Amino acid sequence: MNKKFEWITIIVLTVILIGLSACTQSPYVDKQTPHETKAEMNAEITKDMEAMDKEKAEQDIPGPSDFEAIAEILGCMFAPDECIPEKRKAEKEMDR
């Protein structure tokens, strides 16, 4: 019984010691890039915020964004004789 108790005690202590050694800090420093300065960090945050504002402004448009194309389509729907693509291109070239 004593031998069995000794082996169990040794195994339990070994497991506890291995578990505790895993909680210590690593002697190796993480290979991270050096910390940026406060000005660089603020510039990056500002750039990100401006990009988000621009994206939000594009999403907030409540109506259609291409009125010229909509007008052409409606014109072709209600006056199909007038909507000949070659004729439209020629008119645009003459206007210039």
Secondary structure, DSSP 4 states (H G I P E B T S, - for coil): -HHHHHHHHHHHHHHHHHHHHTTSPPSSPP--PPPPPHHHHHHHHHHHHHHHHHHHHHHT--S-S-HHHHHHHHHHHH-TTT--HHHHHHHHHHH-
